[in-house]
Amino acid sequence: MTIRDIARLSGYSLGTVSRVLNNHPDVSEKAKEKVLAVVEEYGFQPNANAKHLKMQTLSAIAVLVKGTQNLLFADIWEQVQSLLQSSGEDVYAAYLDEDADEVQYALQLTQLRHPKGFLFLGGDLEYFKEEFSGITVPAVLLTNNARNLGFKNLSSFTTHDVNAAEQVIDYLYQRGHRRIYVLGGNRSSTQISAKRLLGVQQAMERHGLPCDLEQIHEPCRYSMEDGYQGARRLLERAPDLTALYALGDVIALGAVRAIRDLGLRVPEDISVVGYDGTAFSRYSVPRLTTIRQDTAQLAQRGVQALLDSIQRSAPPVHDFIPHELLEQESVCPPGQ
């Protein structure tokens, strides 16, 4: 049984259940009695999945990395870890599946180890909207914008994904491409990929290009294997495409391999643009044109906001981190 089950059986929200289990005072007696009755009746125990959540101290900062194969997050995490440790903080990291409920995981971790703060690398705003009220310690979300959620203990820093995606389409259009397709992510409105797809649509509409996502977008997870398989599916149904915009470098690298395996060339037959600017983009063949996210600034701003909130109860901060289009070797005019 999880606290989600307790919420369902008691009729109270996840946030209320979490506050009862953590003995917070801001809960009505009626809610407390009902939740504790469910706990007693069903013999609730903390999720066994949390056996590996052993942290160095009870006051460590927890970093939750959403996506086990996300190259961008690996880069940010390395810098976050260094910054926190140099500040004298104990740090614990957990890698979650990209479809996992990161806030539910954080709630369970709160019950077990009581971390002093959370830093989320990636996140679905729907989970935050529904469940984050149960988390009372300072937290920071990197690579998504939580400003509109209004939580007083949650800051966020991200690239302006809509603008960046528009810049990619503008660049491909200027290079002569008219049959542009998109690979990766999904269309859920609370996922970061939705913002990039919105930018794609806005730019394509400005240029008078077809922008029906059902036609031009092939969803897939953020991994090389899924990028590989997604590119093969896309090329099977759209063999006339001349440019492919992958919503992550890791997806783009898989797509380049798929294009090569189908006997085509990058960029002579199909141009490819990625997103993230990971180190791999500089060493792939060809070097990948991509949107470079400033991982150093994301890590620095995120850690500073979290420490400020922990140490002096600073108010939340929400900001966009500048990006750049890194023009390398994977794009050329069609037919060249």
DRENTIFI-995545 format. One record per residue (C-alpha): residue in one letter; x, y, z. Coordinates in steps of 0.1 Angstrom, whole numbers. Example, Ala and Ser with C-alpha at 12.3 -4.5 7.8 and 13.67 -1.06 7.14 Angstrom:
<rs>
+---------+-------+-------+-------+
: residuo :     u :     v :     w :
+---------+-------+-------+-------+
:       a :   123 :   -45 :    78 :
:       s :   137 :   -11 :    71 :
+---------+-------+-------+-------+
</rs>
This chain:
<rs>
+---------+-------+-------+-------+
: residuo :     u :     v :     w :
+---------+-------+-------+-------+
:       m :     0 :     0 :     0 :
:       t :    12 :    35 :    -8 :
:       i :     0 :    69 :     4 :
:       r :   -19 :    72 :   -30 :
:       d :   -40 :    42 :   -18 :
:       i :   -46 :    58 :    16 :
:       a :   -57 :    90 :    -2 :
:       r :   -81 :    70 :   -23 :
:       l :   -96 :    50 :     6 :
:       s :   -98 :    80 :    30 :
:       g :  -112 :   104 :     4 :
:       y :   -85 :   130 :    12 :
:       s :   -57 :   145 :   -10 :
:       l :   -22 :   132 :   -12 :
:       g :   -10 :   164 :     5 :
:       t :   -34 :   160 :    34 :
:       v :   -24 :   123 :    39 :
:       s :    13 :   133 :    38 :
:       r :     7 :   160 :    65 :
:       v :   -11 :   135 :    87 :
:       l :    16 :   109 :    84 :
:       n :    43 :   135 :    91 :
:       n :    23 :   148 :   121 :
:       h :    19 :   184 :   108 :
:       p :    -5 :   205 :   128 :
:       d :   -24 :   221 :    99 :
:       v :   -48 :   192 :    95 :
:       s :   -84 :   189 :   108 :
:       e :   -92 :   164 :   135 :
:       k :  -117 :   148 :   111 :
:       a :   -91 :   143 :    84 :
:       k :   -66 :   130 :   109 :
:       e :   -90 :   104 :   123 :
:       k :  -101 :    92 :    89 :
:       v :   -66 :    89 :    75 :
:       l :   -52 :    71 :   106 :
:       a :   -82 :    48 :   106 :
:       v :   -73 :    37 :    71 :
:       v :   -36 :    33 :    81 :
:       e :   -46 :    11 :   110 :
:       e :   -71 :   -10 :    91 :
:       y :   -48 :   -18 :    62 :
:       g :   -16 :   -19 :    81 :
:       f :     2 :     7 :    61 :
:       q :    40 :     4 :    59 :
:       p :    64 :    26 :    39 :
:       n :    68 :    14 :     3 :
:       a :    93 :   -14 :     1 :
:       n :   107 :     2 :   -30 :
:       a :   124 :    27 :    -7 :
:       k :   148 :     2 :     8 :
:       h :   176 :    17 :   -13 :
:       l :   168 :    52 :    -1 :
:       k :   196 :    52 :    25 :
:       m :   211 :    86 :    28 :
:       q :   243 :    97 :    46 :
:       t :   223 :   118 :    71 :
:       l :   187 :   126 :    79 :
:       s :   193 :   162 :    67 :
:       a :   207 :   155 :    33 :
:       i :   195 :   172 :     2 :
:       a :   177 :   148 :   -22 :
:       v :   182 :   152 :   -60 :
:       l :   156 :   133 :   -80 :
:       v :   167 :   127 :  -116 :
:       k :   138 :   119 :  -140 :
:       g :   151 :    98 :  -168 :
:       t :   177 :    71 :  -165 :
:       q :   192 :    78 :  -200 :
:       n :   189 :   116 :  -202 :
:       l :   224 :   129 :  -211 :
:       l :   215 :   165 :  -202 :
:       f :   205 :   155 :  -166 :
:       a :   237 :   135 :  -161 :
:       d :   256 :   167 :  -170 :
:       i :   236 :   189 :  -147 :
:       w :   236 :   163 :  -118 :
:       e :   274 :   162 :  -119 :
:       q :   276 :   199 :  -115 :
:       v :   249 :   201 :   -88 :
:       q :   266 :   174 :   -68 :
:       s :   299 :   193 :   -69 :
:       l :   283 :   226 :   -59 :
:       l :   263 :   211 :   -30 :
:       q :   292 :   192 :   -16 :
:       s :   315 :   222 :   -18 :
:       s :   289 :   240 :     3 :
:       g :   292 :   213 :    29 :
:       e :   259 :   196 :    21 :
:       d :   253 :   159 :    21 :
:       v :   236 :   148 :   -11 :
:       y :   215 :   118 :   -22 :
:       a :   205 :   111 :   -58 :
:       a :   178 :    88 :   -72 :
:       y :   173 :    81 :  -108 :
:       l :   137 :    76 :  -118 :
:       d :   120 :    64 :  -150 :
:       e :   109 :    93 :  -172 :
:       d :    73 :    82 :  -167 :
:       a :    76 :    79 :  -129 :
:       d :    57 :   102 :  -105 :
:       e :    86 :   121 :   -90 :
:       v :    65 :   140 :   -65 :
:       q :    50 :   107 :   -51 :
:       y :    85 :    94 :   -48 :
:       a :    96 :   126 :   -29 :
:       l :    66 :   122 :    -6 :
:       q :    76 :    87 :     3 :
:       l :   112 :    98 :     8 :
:       t :   100 :   126 :    31 :
:       q :    83 :   100 :    53 :
:       l :   114 :    78 :    55 :
:       r :   144 :   101 :    56 :
:       h :   132 :   137 :    61 :
:       p :   155 :   154 :    37 :
:       k :   161 :   191 :    42 :
:       g :   154 :   200 :     6 :
:       f :   147 :   186 :   -29 :
:       l :   161 :   194 :   -63 :
:       f :   142 :   179 :   -92 :
:       l :   159 :   174 :  -125 :
:       g :   129 :   172 :  -148 :
:       g :    93 :   170 :  -138 :
:       d :    57 :   167 :  -148 :
:       l :    38 :   198 :  -137 :
:       e :     6 :   178 :  -133 :
:       y :    22 :   157 :  -105 :
:       f :    34 :   189 :   -88 :
:       k :     0 :   205 :   -91 :
:       e :   -18 :   175 :   -76 :
:       e :     6 :   164 :   -49 :
:       f :    34 :   189 :   -41 :
:       s :    14 :   205 :   -12 :
:       g :    25 :   176 :     9 :
:       i :    61 :   187 :     7 :
:       t :    70 :   214 :    32 :
:       v :   108 :   217 :    27 :
:       p :   124 :   240 :     1 :
:       a :   126 :   226 :   -34 :
:       v :   138 :   235 :   -69 :
:       l :   126 :   222 :  -102 :
:       l :   151 :   224 :  -131 :
:       t :   141 :   223 :  -168 :
:       n :   104 :   231 :  -163 :
:       n :    87 :   263 :  -152 :
:       a :    66 :   261 :  -120 :
:       r :    59 :   298 :  -116 :
:       n :    21 :   294 :  -123 :
:       l :    18 :   267 :   -96 :
:       g :    23 :   293 :   -69 :
:       f :    40 :   272 :   -42 :
:       k :    60 :   293 :   -17 :
:       n :    87 :   266 :   -13 :
:       l :    93 :   258 :   -49 :
:       s :   116 :   276 :   -73 :
:       s :   122 :   267 :  -109 :
:       f :   148 :   274 :  -137 :
:       t :   145 :   264 :  -173 :
:       t :   154 :   272 :  -209 :
:       h :   127 :   290 :  -228 :
:       d :   117 :   259 :  -247 :
:       v :    90 :   276 :  -269 :
:       n :   115 :   302 :  -282 :
:       a :   142 :   277 :  -287 :
:       a :   120 :   253 :  -307 :
:       e :   109 :   283 :  -329 :
:       q :   145 :   291 :  -335 :
:       v :   152 :   256 :  -347 :
:       i :   123 :   257 :  -372 :
:       d :   133 :   292 :  -384 :
:       y :   169 :   279 :  -390 :
:       l :   158 :   249 :  -409 :
:       y :   134 :   270 :  -430 :
:       q :   162 :   295 :  -438 :
:       r :   183 :   266 :  -450 :
:       g :   156 :   256 :  -475 :
:       h :   137 :   229 :  -457 :
:       r :   100 :   226 :  -461 :
:       r :    93 :   190 :  -451 :
:       i :   103 :   191 :  -414 :
:       y :    92 :   164 :  -389 :
:       v :    97 :   162 :  -352 :
:       l :   108 :   132 :  -331 :
:       g :   105 :   126 :  -293 :
:       g :    86 :   133 :  -262 :
:       n :    48 :   133 :  -260 :
:       r :    20 :   158 :  -263 :
:       s :     9 :   160 :  -226 :
:       s :     4 :   196 :  -218 :
:       t :    24 :   194 :  -186 :
:       q :    55 :   178 :  -201 :
:       i :    84 :   198 :  -213 :
:       s :    81 :   184 :  -248 :
:       a :    47 :   201 :  -251 :
:       k :    64 :   235 :  -249 :
:       r :    89 :   225 :  -276 :
:       l :    60 :   213 :  -298 :
:       l :    42 :   246 :  -293 :
:       g :    73 :   264 :  -305 :
:       v :    74 :   241 :  -336 :
:       q :    37 :   248 :  -344 :
:       q :    41 :   286 :  -340 :
:       a :    71 :   288 :  -362 :
:       m :    56 :   265 :  -389 :
:       e :    24 :   285 :  -390 :
:       r :    44 :   317 :  -395 :
:       h :    62 :   300 :  -425 :
:       g :    30 :   285 :  -439 :
:       l :    42 :   249 :  -433 :
:       p :    20 :   220 :  -424 :
:       c :    18 :   219 :  -386 :
:       d :    -6 :   191 :  -377 :
:       l :    12 :   173 :  -349 :
:       e :    -7 :   141 :  -356 :
:       q :    11 :   141 :  -390 :
:       i :    45 :   157 :  -383 :
:       h :    53 :   144 :  -348 :
:       e :    65 :   109 :  -338 :
:       p :    64 :   104 :  -300 :
:       c :    92 :    84 :  -283 :
:       r :   110 :    82 :  -250 :
:       y :   143 :    99 :  -244 :
:       s :   169 :    72 :  -252 :
:       m :   190 :    63 :  -282 :
:       e :   171 :    31 :  -288 :
:       d :   138 :    48 :  -288 :
:       g :   152 :    75 :  -310 :
:       y :   164 :    48 :  -334 :
:       q :   131 :    30 :  -335 :
:       g :   111 :    63 :  -337 :
:       a :   132 :    75 :  -366 :
:       r :   126 :    43 :  -385 :
:       r :    88 :    46 :  -379 :
:       l :    89 :    82 :  -390 :
:       l :   108 :    75 :  -422 :
:       e :    85 :    46 :  -431 :
:       r :    54 :    69 :  -431 :
:       a :    71 :   101 :  -443 :
:       p :    99 :    90 :  -467 :
:       d :    99 :   125 :  -483 :
:       l :   111 :   144 :  -451 :
:       t :   142 :   164 :  -455 :
:       a :   148 :   175 :  -419 :
:       l :   142 :   159 :  -386 :
:       y :   141 :   179 :  -353 :
:       a :   147 :   156 :  -323 :
:       l :   135 :   170 :  -290 :
:       g :   167 :   157 :  -272 :
:       d :   203 :   150 :  -283 :
:       v :   200 :   114 :  -270 :
:       i :   170 :   109 :  -294 :
:       a :   189 :   126 :  -323 :
:       l :   219 :   103 :  -319 :
:       g :   196 :    72 :  -322 :
:       a :   179 :    88 :  -352 :
:       v :   212 :    95 :  -370 :
:       r :   221 :    58 :  -367 :
:       a :   187 :    47 :  -380 :
:       i :   191 :    71 :  -410 :
:       r :   225 :    56 :  -418 :
:       d :   212 :    20 :  -414 :
:       l :   185 :    28 :  -440 :
:       g :   212 :    37 :  -465 :
:       l :   207 :    75 :  -462 :
:       r :   232 :   102 :  -453 :
:       v :   232 :   129 :  -427 :
:       p :   230 :   158 :  -436 :
:       e :   231 :   152 :  -474 :
:       d :   198 :   133 :  -475 :
:       i :   183 :   142 :  -442 :
:       s :   193 :   171 :  -419 :
:       v :   191 :   165 :  -381 :
:       v :   188 :   190 :  -353 :
:       g :   189 :   180 :  -316 :
:       y :   182 :   197 :  -283 :
:       d :   204 :   200 :  -252 :
:       g :   239 :   206 :  -264 :
:       t :   254 :   176 :  -246 :
:       a :   291 :   167 :  -250 :
:       f :   280 :   138 :  -272 :
:       s :   268 :   163 :  -298 :
:       r :   304 :   175 :  -304 :
:       y :   318 :   140 :  -309 :
:       s :   291 :   123 :  -330 :
:       v :   296 :   118 :  -368 :
:       p :   286 :   143 :  -380 :
:       r :   287 :   167 :  -352 :
:       l :   251 :   175 :  -342 :
:       t :   235 :   209 :  -347 :
:       t :   215 :   214 :  -315 :
:       i :   201 :   239 :  -290 :
:       r :   226 :   242 :  -262 :
:       q :   212 :   245 :  -228 :
:       d :   235 :   263 :  -203 :
:       t :   239 :   234 :  -178 :
:       a :   264 :   253 :  -157 :
:       q :   240 :   282 :  -151 :
:       l :   210 :   259 :  -145 :
:       a :   230 :   240 :  -119 :
:       q :   244 :   272 :  -102 :
:       r :   211 :   290 :  -101 :
:       g :   192 :   260 :   -89 :
:       v :   216 :   252 :   -61 :
:       q :   219 :   288 :   -50 :
:       a :   181 :   292 :   -48 :
:       l :   178 :   260 :   -29 :
:       l :   205 :   269 :    -4 :
:       d :   190 :   304 :     0 :
:       s :   156 :   289 :     8 :
:       i :   171 :   264 :    33 :
:       q :   194 :   288 :    51 :
:       r :   174 :   320 :    52 :
:       s :   139 :   312 :    40 :
:       a :   143 :   332 :     8 :
:       p :   112 :   334 :   -14 :
:       p :   109 :   313 :   -45 :
:       v :   126 :   323 :   -77 :
:       h :   115 :   315 :  -113 :
:       d :   137 :   323 :  -142 :
:       f :   146 :   314 :  -178 :
:       i :   182 :   305 :  -186 :
:       p :   196 :   317 :  -219 :
:       h :   202 :   291 :  -247 :
:       e :   220 :   292 :  -281 :
:       l :   216 :   274 :  -314 :
:       l :   249 :   255 :  -318 :
:       e :   254 :   252 :  -356 :
:       q :   277 :   222 :  -364 :
:       e :   276 :   196 :  -392 :
:       s :   243 :   178 :  -393 :
:       v :   223 :   204 :  -414 :
:       c :   226 :   214 :  -450 :
:       p :   202 :   226 :  -477 :
:       p :   180 :   198 :  -491 :
:       g :   194 :   180 :  -521 :
:       q :   229 :   193 :  -516 :
+---------+-------+-------+-------+
</rs>
